[in-house]
Amino acid sequence: MLAAIADDPSIRIRDIAAHCRLTERAVQRIIADLEESGYLSHTRQGRSNTYRIEAGNPLRHPAEAGLTVATLLAVLAQHDQQRGQQPQHR
């Protein structure tokens, strides 16, 4: 979900839900949790939201101790880039 928001900070909840294969309600709950935890904030612009990822915040799971949101997003971006360069299997 954070990767989808990083790609498009003004993405709609409906589009996040479709991208992540979740319900809109589930996306709303996850966004609320991310905002409450300080990983995400938003500003309202008319009927739309623009999200801001707090990239410097450390991840909270003990397995990722010392890693930041920025590190996670960089790894995901690198993975997506490498996937795009691999030949398609038929």
Short mmCIF file of the C-alpha atoms (twelve columns), coordinates in Angstrom:
data_MODEL
# 
_entry.id   MODEL 
# 
loop_
_atom_site.group_PDB 
_atom_site.id 
_atom_site.type_symbol 
_atom_site.label_atom_id 
_atom_site.label_alt_id 
_atom_site.label_comp_id 
_atom_site.label_asym_id 
_atom_site.label_seq_id 
_atom_site.Cartn_x 
_atom_site.Cartn_y 
_atom_site.Cartn_z 
_atom_site.pdbx_PDB_model_num 
ATOM 1  C CA . MET A 1  0.000   0.000   0.000   1 
ATOM 2  C CA . LEU A 2  2.828   2.394   0.822   1 
ATOM 3  C CA . ALA A 3  4.424   1.622   -2.544  1 
ATOM 4  C CA . ALA A 4  1.193   2.538   -4.347  1 
ATOM 5  C CA . ILE A 5  1.014   5.804   -2.412  1 
ATOM 6  C CA . ALA A 6  4.709   6.487   -3.074  1 
ATOM 7  C CA . ASP A 7  4.048   6.093   -6.816  1 
ATOM 8  C CA . ASP A 8  1.062   8.467   -6.717  1 
ATOM 9  C CA . PRO A 9  0.512   10.543  -3.551  1 
ATOM 10 C CA . SER A 10 -2.945  11.606  -4.757  1 
ATOM 11 C CA . ILE A 11 -4.133  8.050   -5.480  1 
ATOM 12 C CA . ARG A 12 -7.753  7.328   -4.577  1 
ATOM 13 C CA . ILE A 13 -8.690  4.727   -1.976  1 
ATOM 14 C CA . ARG A 14 -10.648 2.917   -4.682  1 
ATOM 15 C CA . ASP A 15 -7.499  2.630   -6.793  1 
ATOM 16 C CA . ILE A 16 -5.379  1.469   -3.849  1 
ATOM 17 C CA . ALA A 17 -7.981  -1.197  -3.097  1 
ATOM 18 C CA . ALA A 18 -7.934  -2.443  -6.691  1 
ATOM 19 C CA . HIS A 19 -4.115  -2.401  -6.821  1 
ATOM 20 C CA . CYS A 20 -3.746  -4.271  -3.529  1 
ATOM 21 C CA . ARG A 21 -6.793  -6.511  -4.057  1 
ATOM 22 C CA . LEU A 22 -8.443  -5.344  -0.841  1 
ATOM 23 C CA . THR A 23 -11.801 -3.812  -0.041  1 
ATOM 24 C CA . GLU A 24 -12.053 -0.040  0.204   1 
ATOM 25 C CA . ARG A 25 -13.030 -0.420  3.856   1 
ATOM 26 C CA . ALA A 26 -9.863  -2.440  4.566   1 
ATOM 27 C CA . VAL A 27 -7.750  0.210   2.836   1 
ATOM 28 C CA . GLN A 28 -9.384  2.934   4.923   1 
ATOM 29 C CA . ARG A 29 -8.579  1.019   8.131   1 
ATOM 30 C CA . ILE A 30 -4.964  0.429   7.090   1 
ATOM 31 C CA . ILE A 31 -4.509  4.081   6.132   1 
ATOM 32 C CA . ALA A 32 -5.975  5.141   9.485   1 
ATOM 33 C CA . ASP A 33 -3.548  2.775   11.260  1 
ATOM 34 C CA . LEU A 34 -0.591  4.106   9.239   1 
ATOM 35 C CA . GLU A 35 -1.593  7.689   10.073  1 
ATOM 36 C CA . GLU A 36 -2.065  6.878   13.758  1 
ATOM 37 C CA . SER A 37 1.373   5.227   13.823  1 
ATOM 38 C CA . GLY A 38 3.008   8.235   12.167  1 
ATOM 39 C CA . TYR A 39 3.942   6.557   8.882   1 
ATOM 40 C CA . LEU A 40 1.514   8.528   6.750   1 
ATOM 41 C CA . SER A 41 -0.315  11.845  6.782   1 
ATOM 42 C CA . HIS A 42 -2.725  13.467  4.374   1 
ATOM 43 C CA . THR A 43 -3.990  16.849  3.325   1 
ATOM 44 C CA . ARG A 44 -7.424  17.389  1.916   1 
ATOM 45 C CA . GLN A 45 -7.678  19.181  -1.435  1 
ATOM 46 C CA . GLY A 46 -11.323 19.583  -2.358  1 
ATOM 47 C CA . ARG A 47 -12.766 16.080  -2.500  1 
ATOM 48 C CA . SER A 48 -9.352  14.423  -2.812  1 
ATOM 49 C CA . ASN A 49 -6.557  13.524  -0.416  1 
ATOM 50 C CA . THR A 50 -2.860  13.931  -1.013  1 
ATOM 51 C CA . TYR A 51 -0.781  11.567  1.099   1 
ATOM 52 C CA . ARG A 52 2.665   12.145  2.532   1 
ATOM 53 C CA . ILE A 53 4.808   9.199   3.586   1 
ATOM 54 C CA . GLU A 54 7.030   9.817   6.593   1 
ATOM 55 C CA . ALA A 55 9.993   8.028   5.013   1 
ATOM 56 C CA . GLY A 56 12.402  8.534   7.913   1 
ATOM 57 C CA . ASN A 57 10.310  6.621   10.423  1 
ATOM 58 C CA . PRO A 58 11.697  3.260   11.523  1 
ATOM 59 C CA . LEU A 59 9.704   0.125   10.813  1 
ATOM 60 C CA . ARG A 60 8.094   -1.244  13.965  1 
ATOM 61 C CA . HIS A 61 8.438   -4.999  13.487  1 
ATOM 62 C CA . PRO A 62 11.432  -6.462  15.399  1 
ATOM 63 C CA . ALA A 63 12.619  -8.316  12.269  1 
ATOM 64 C CA . GLU A 64 13.124  -4.962  10.532  1 
ATOM 65 C CA . ALA A 65 14.787  -3.221  13.485  1 
ATOM 66 C CA . GLY A 66 16.819  -0.264  12.290  1 
ATOM 67 C CA . LEU A 67 15.243  -0.104  8.832   1 
ATOM 68 C CA . THR A 68 13.204  2.891   7.742   1 
ATOM 69 C CA . VAL A 69 10.169  3.274   5.523   1 
ATOM 70 C CA . ALA A 70 12.487  4.812   2.901   1 
ATOM 71 C CA . THR A 71 14.638  1.667   2.923   1 
ATOM 72 C CA . LEU A 72 11.584  -0.540  2.454   1 
ATOM 73 C CA . LEU A 73 10.325  1.581   -0.448  1 
ATOM 74 C CA . ALA A 74 13.768  1.550   -2.078  1 
ATOM 75 C CA . VAL A 75 13.921  -2.250  -1.885  1 
ATOM 76 C CA . LEU A 76 10.421  -2.544  -3.364  1 
ATOM 77 C CA . ALA A 77 11.280  -0.126  -6.180  1 
ATOM 78 C CA . GLN A 78 14.467  -2.049  -6.960  1 
ATOM 79 C CA . HIS A 79 12.510  -5.309  -7.006  1 
ATOM 80 C CA . ASP A 80 9.927   -3.845  -9.393  1 
ATOM 81 C CA . GLN A 81 12.679  -2.519  -11.643 1 
ATOM 82 C CA . GLN A 82 14.427  -5.900  -11.765 1 
ATOM 83 C CA . ARG A 83 11.135  -7.668  -12.452 1 
ATOM 84 C CA . GLY A 84 10.507  -5.367  -15.386 1 
ATOM 85 C CA . GLN A 85 13.878  -6.238  -16.894 1 
ATOM 86 C CA . GLN A 86 13.447  -10.027 -16.710 1 
ATOM 87 C CA . PRO A 87 12.404  -11.815 -19.893 1 
ATOM 88 C CA . GLN A 88 8.814   -13.039 -19.955 1 
ATOM 89 C CA . HIS A 89 8.395   -16.807 -19.671 1 
ATOM 90 C CA . ARG A 90 6.010   -18.472 -22.090 1 
# 
